[in-house]
């Protein structure tokens, strides 16, 4: 059998993308599973790509854990320029913030365009005060970006 470990779906214009992490039992992990899966999706006109990953344990995972989450919201009239979003990600990277997700919070055709960044910061030993300083530094640098155009952060 198979176990669904994680799934995420997002839509850009009229294209829906679904990513899933599926753990397949050793007895099912042969080429017949992949063949049956592809044949089941073919009549639905679904494009599929997949990667076979090596099994990992939590200790093998080198990703940073983020103990402190924050939200950054970007709003502009009609649309947010891609360059501005790139500048936001640069600022977040400079402060070692990990972007957990980026979501559009407005609909196409709205008078305003908006995106929400959920970010995480690793928890330092001095916790509360250090996190507030880090968030204030991020906020300060993001507010400087507002001077580049008609976008609010």
N, C-alpha and C positions, 0 to 999 in steps of 0.2 A: 503494500500500500504506500500511500504518499501522505505527508503531513505538510500543511501550509504553515510556514513559519512567519511570513510577513507578506503584506501586499500593499501596494500604493497605486493610486490612479490619478492621472491629471489630464486635463484637456487644454489643448492649444488650438484655437480656432475650431475647426471641425474634426480634429484628429484626437482620438482618445488613446492614451498610452497607459498600459497596466504593467507594472513590474511585480513579480512575485518571487519569493524565495520558497522553494519546495524541497523538502527532504524526502528522498525516495528510499524505501527499504532495499537492502542489498539484493533480495530475491527479485525485485522489480527493476533493478538498475541495469537492465540489458537493453539491447537495441530495439527489442519489440515494444518497450514502453514508449520510447521516443517516436517510433513509427506510428503506433496507435494514437499518440497525442497529436502528431502532425496531421494524420488522416481525419481526426475528429474536428480539427479547426479549419481544414481546407474548404469545406462547403460554406463556411461562414465568411469567407474572404478575409481571414485574419492573417496578417503578416506576423511571423514569430521569429525571434532570434533567441538563442539560449546559450549559456555557458555552463559547463560542468565544473563545479568548484570542489576543491579538496575539503574534506571535513576539517573544521577547526574547533578549537575549544576556546573558552573565554580567556585563558591565559595566552593563547596565540594571538589574540586580537590586540593590535597596537593602537586602536583608535582612542582618542582622548575622551574621558568621561566628563560630562559637563554637569556640575552640581548647581549652577545658577543660570536660570533661563531669563531672557528678556525679549521684548518685542520691539522691532523697529518698523515704523510705518512710513511709506513714501507715497505722496499724493501730488498729482499734477493735473492741470487742465487737459482733458482729452487723451493724452498719452504721456507715459514716462519714457524719456529717451533711453535707449540701451546703454549709451555711454554713461549716463547718470547712474544706472543700476550697477554698471561695472565699477564706477567710482565708490559706490556704497560698499560693494564687496571688497574693494581694496582697503578701505578704512577698517572694515571688520577684520580683515586678515592682518593688518598692521597691529591690531590689538589682540591677536590670537583668539578671536572669537570664532566659534564653530557654527556655521550656518546649519541649523537643523532642518529648516524648510523655508521655501519662498512661495507665497500664495498670492494670486491676484484676488483682490477683495472688492473689485468692481466688475461690472458687466461691460462687454463691448457696446459702444454707443452711448454710454453714460457721459455726463458732462465732465466728470472727474475720472482719472485713472489712478488706481492705487494698488500697492503691493505691501504685503506684510512679511517681514523677515523674522523668523523665530531663531534666536541665537543663544548659544550656550558659552559660558566661560568656565574654565576649570576652577575648582574651589581651591584657593591658596590657603596656607596655614592660618593667616590672620583673618580669615573669612569675611565677616560683614563689612568692616571698614574698607578693606582692600577691594572688595567687589564694588562698593559704592564709588570708590575712586576710579576704578576701571570703567564702570558704566558712565561716569561723568566725563571721562576723557573721550570715550567713544561718542557720546552725545555732542561734546564740543566739536570734535572733528567732523561729525555728520552735519552739524549746523553750518559749518563753514562751506559745505557743498551747496547749500541753498543759494549762495551768492553767485553760483555758476549759471543759474537759470530759473525758470518759473516752476520750481519744484519745492515742496515742503517735506521735511523729514521730522 
